[in-house]
Amino acid sequence: MSSCGVKYKSVPYFTDLPVDSALHEKILNQTILTIQKNDILAITVSSLNPEASAIFNMGTTSSLQSNTAVNVNPANTANGFIVDQDGMIQLPLVGSVKVSGLTITEARKLVQSKLVDYLKEPVVGLRLINFKVSVLGDVARPGVFPVNSERVTVSEALGMAGDLSITAVRKNVLLIREQNGNRQYIRLNMQSKDLFNSPYYYLQNNDVLYVQPGNAKYASVDSSYRNVSIVLSALSVIALIISRF
């Protein structure tokens, strides 16, 4: 039983940080979110002509519903513009605009430049509305979590899942990432401060974190099954003895 228990030294995070002094370092690895295929973009447009702007406001269903005469491209939904397999979105009047690989800011400026020919002094708002990460394994609340900002870190994602269970293996958190037609498998160590400088500390859309359960987790489940088996066997023996008398 003692060999299957959780040792305290395997529980704390970032154990290689100094305990008696503050450590300062520059953030050099912050990753800016880029738009990928199958992303959904909410685009809101305003200009000196609100009626003409309404056709572009796919991110706000109320603006579309208030103008029933607007003929919306069926390739788009009331929730936003879908980035197709060529990395394009289809804007009414404008046509195809390539946005994959761009940051949100770059895509916003590009769309705004495309609308100058159709609207007077257009102002464009653009955001990613299907940004989500999944956290599985030995955490308090595994699940799929939407992200409302353009930035989420490994630490924040695990926090959304209720943190690691005490039995989780902190040195072997698996990040699964699909990007540009490739799938990556990256091992992360939650006990090392090097995580903060990792190029994978900042998560991307559709990233999956899998937290491996430790031996203690299995031992607790295994002992439960054994205990149930012993109890059932004992009850069977007692029932047999009673039936004899």
C-alpha positions as CSV (number, residue, x, y, z in Angstrom):
1,M,0.0,0.0,0.0
2,S,2.8,2.4,0.8
3,S,4.4,1.8,-2.6
4,C,1.2,2.8,-4.4
5,G,0.7,6.0,-2.4
6,V,1.3,9.5,-3.7
7,K,4.6,11.0,-2.5
8,Y,4.4,14.7,-1.6
9,K,7.4,15.7,-3.8
10,S,5.4,14.7,-6.9
11,V,2.5,16.9,-6.0
12,P,3.7,20.6,-6.1
13,Y,4.1,22.6,-9.3
14,F,7.3,24.3,-10.5
15,T,9.5,22.8,-7.8
16,D,12.7,24.1,-9.4
17,L,11.8,27.7,-8.7
18,P,13.8,29.3,-5.8
19,V,11.9,29.5,-2.6
20,D,13.8,32.3,-0.9
21,S,14.0,34.9,-3.7
22,A,12.0,36.3,-6.6
23,L,12.9,35.4,-10.1
24,H,12.4,37.9,-13.0
25,E,12.6,37.0,-16.7
26,K,11.3,38.5,-19.9
27,I,8.4,36.8,-21.7
28,L,9.9,35.8,-25.1
29,N,7.6,32.9,-26.1
30,Q,4.1,34.5,-26.2
31,T,2.3,33.1,-29.2
32,I,-0.2,35.2,-31.1
33,L,-3.3,33.3,-32.1
34,T,-3.5,32.8,-35.9
35,I,-6.6,31.9,-37.9
36,Q,-6.8,28.3,-39.2
37,K,-9.1,26.3,-41.6
38,N,-12.5,25.6,-40.1
39,D,-12.4,28.5,-37.8
40,I,-15.5,30.7,-37.5
41,L,-15.1,34.4,-37.5
42,A,-17.7,36.9,-36.3
43,I,-17.4,40.1,-38.3
44,T,-19.2,43.3,-37.4
45,V,-19.1,46.3,-39.7
46,S,-20.2,49.9,-39.2
47,S,-20.0,52.8,-41.6
48,L,-21.7,56.1,-42.4
49,N,-24.4,53.9,-44.1
50,P,-25.8,51.5,-41.6
51,E,-28.1,49.8,-44.1
52,A,-25.2,49.0,-46.4
53,S,-23.1,47.7,-43.5
54,A,-25.8,45.2,-42.3
55,I,-25.0,42.6,-44.9
56,F,-21.5,42.1,-43.5
57,N,-22.6,41.8,-39.9
58,M,-22.6,38.0,-39.7
59,G,-21.4,38.0,-36.1
60,T,-24.6,39.6,-34.8
61,T,-27.8,37.8,-35.8
62,S,-30.0,40.8,-34.6
63,S,-28.6,43.0,-37.3
64,L,-29.5,40.4,-39.9
65,Q,-32.9,39.8,-38.6
66,S,-33.6,43.6,-38.5
67,N,-33.0,43.8,-42.3
68,T,-34.9,40.9,-44.0
69,A,-34.2,42.3,-47.4
70,V,-30.5,41.5,-47.1
71,N,-29.6,38.5,-49.3
72,V,-27.0,36.6,-47.2
73,N,-24.5,34.2,-48.8
74,P,-25.7,30.7,-47.9
75,A,-22.1,29.6,-47.4
76,N,-22.1,31.7,-44.2
77,T,-24.1,31.2,-41.1
78,A,-25.8,33.6,-38.8
79,N,-23.0,32.8,-36.3
80,G,-20.1,34.0,-38.5
81,F,-17.9,33.3,-41.5
82,I,-16.4,29.9,-41.8
83,V,-12.8,29.6,-43.0
84,D,-12.9,27.0,-45.8
85,Q,-10.3,24.4,-46.7
86,D,-8.5,26.9,-48.9
87,G,-8.2,29.3,-46.0
88,M,-10.8,31.7,-47.4
89,I,-13.9,33.4,-46.1
90,Q,-16.6,34.5,-48.5
91,L,-17.6,38.1,-47.9
92,P,-20.8,39.5,-49.5
93,L,-20.0,41.7,-52.5
94,V,-16.2,41.3,-51.9
95,G,-15.9,37.5,-52.6
96,S,-13.0,35.4,-51.4
97,V,-10.6,36.8,-48.8
98,K,-7.7,34.6,-47.6
99,V,-7.4,34.9,-43.8
100,S,-5.7,31.6,-42.7
101,G,-2.3,32.1,-41.1
102,L,-3.2,35.7,-40.2
103,T,-3.6,37.1,-36.7
104,I,-7.0,38.5,-35.7
105,T,-5.6,42.0,-36.1
106,E,-4.1,41.3,-39.5
107,A,-7.4,39.8,-40.7
108,R,-9.4,42.7,-39.4
109,K,-7.2,45.2,-41.2
110,L,-7.4,43.2,-44.4
111,V,-11.2,42.9,-44.3
112,Q,-11.5,46.6,-43.6
113,S,-9.3,47.4,-46.6
114,K,-11.5,45.3,-48.8
115,L,-14.7,47.2,-47.8
116,V,-13.4,50.6,-48.6
117,D,-14.7,50.2,-52.2
118,Y,-18.2,49.4,-50.9
119,L,-18.7,51.5,-47.7
120,K,-17.8,55.0,-46.6
121,E,-15.3,55.0,-43.7
122,P,-15.9,51.3,-42.7
123,V,-14.9,50.2,-39.2
124,V,-14.5,46.4,-38.8
125,G,-14.6,44.3,-35.7
126,L,-13.4,40.7,-36.0
127,R,-13.1,37.9,-33.5
128,L,-12.8,34.1,-33.4
129,I,-15.9,32.6,-31.9
130,N,-15.1,28.9,-31.9
131,F,-11.9,29.1,-29.8
132,K,-11.9,26.1,-27.5
133,V,-9.6,23.7,-25.7
134,S,-10.2,20.2,-24.3
135,V,-8.8,18.9,-21.0
136,L,-9.0,15.1,-20.4
137,G,-7.7,12.6,-17.9
138,D,-7.0,13.0,-14.2
139,V,-8.5,16.4,-13.5
140,A,-11.4,17.6,-11.4
141,R,-13.7,18.5,-14.3
142,P,-12.6,17.2,-17.7
143,G,-14.4,18.7,-20.6
144,V,-14.3,21.1,-23.6
145,F,-13.9,24.7,-22.6
146,P,-14.7,27.8,-24.8
147,V,-12.2,30.6,-24.6
148,N,-13.5,34.1,-24.9
149,S,-10.2,35.9,-25.3
150,E,-7.4,35.5,-27.9
151,R,-5.1,34.0,-25.3
152,V,-5.1,31.0,-23.0
153,T,-2.2,29.2,-21.4
154,V,-1.7,25.6,-20.2
155,S,-2.1,26.7,-16.6
156,E,-5.3,28.6,-17.3
157,A,-6.8,25.6,-19.2
158,L,-6.0,23.2,-16.3
159,G,-7.5,25.8,-14.0
160,M,-10.7,25.8,-16.0
161,A,-10.8,22.0,-15.6
162,G,-10.6,22.3,-11.8
163,D,-6.8,21.6,-11.6
164,L,-5.0,18.3,-11.6
165,S,-6.0,15.6,-9.2
166,I,-3.5,14.8,-6.5
167,T,-2.9,11.4,-8.2
168,A,-2.1,13.0,-11.6
169,V,1.3,12.6,-13.2
170,R,2.5,16.2,-13.3
171,K,5.7,15.5,-15.3
172,N,3.8,14.0,-18.3
173,V,0.9,16.2,-19.4
174,L,0.3,15.5,-23.1
175,L,-0.5,18.3,-25.5
176,I,-2.1,17.3,-28.8
177,R,-2.2,20.0,-31.5
178,E,-3.6,19.9,-35.0
179,Q,-2.3,22.8,-37.2
180,N,-1.7,23.3,-40.9
181,G,-2.5,19.7,-41.7
182,N,-0.2,18.3,-39.1
183,R,-0.7,16.7,-35.7
184,Q,1.8,17.2,-32.9
185,Y,2.2,15.3,-29.6
186,I,4.1,17.3,-27.0
187,R,5.0,16.3,-23.4
188,L,4.8,19.0,-20.8
189,N,6.3,19.0,-17.3
190,M,4.1,20.9,-14.8
191,Q,6.9,20.7,-12.1
192,S,9.4,22.6,-14.1
193,K,9.5,26.4,-14.5
194,D,10.7,25.8,-18.0
195,L,7.1,25.3,-18.9
196,F,6.6,29.1,-18.8
197,N,9.2,29.5,-21.6
198,S,7.9,26.6,-23.7
199,P,6.6,27.5,-27.2
200,Y,3.6,25.4,-26.3
201,Y,2.7,27.3,-23.1
202,Y,0.2,29.4,-25.0
203,L,-2.5,27.2,-26.4
204,Q,-4.1,27.3,-29.9
205,N,-7.7,26.6,-31.0
206,N,-8.7,23.0,-30.6
207,D,-5.7,22.0,-28.5
208,V,-6.2,18.9,-26.3
209,L,-4.5,18.4,-22.9
210,Y,-4.4,14.9,-21.6
211,V,-3.4,14.4,-17.9
212,Q,-2.1,10.9,-17.2
213,P,-3.3,9.3,-13.9
214,G,-0.7,7.9,-11.6
215,N,-0.4,4.4,-10.1
216,A,-2.2,5.6,-7.0
217,K,-5.3,6.3,-9.1
218,Y,-5.4,2.8,-10.5
219,A,-4.5,1.3,-7.1
220,S,-7.6,3.0,-5.5
221,V,-9.8,1.6,-8.2
222,D,-8.2,-1.8,-8.2
223,S,-8.5,-2.1,-4.4
224,S,-12.2,-1.1,-4.6
225,Y,-12.9,-4.0,-7.0
226,R,-10.9,-6.4,-4.7
227,N,-12.9,-5.3,-1.6
228,V,-16.2,-5.8,-3.4
229,S,-15.1,-9.3,-4.4
230,I,-14.1,-10.1,-0.9
231,V,-17.3,-8.8,0.6
232,L,-19.4,-10.8,-2.0
233,S,-17.4,-13.9,-1.2
234,A,-17.9,-13.4,2.5
235,L,-21.7,-12.9,2.1
236,S,-21.8,-16.1,0.0
237,V,-20.1,-18.1,2.7
238,I,-22.4,-16.6,5.4
239,A,-25.5,-17.4,3.3
240,L,-24.2,-21.0,2.8
241,I,-23.7,-21.5,6.5
242,I,-27.1,-20.1,7.3
243,S,-28.7,-22.4,4.7
244,R,-27.0,-25.4,6.3
245,F,-28.7,-24.7,9.7
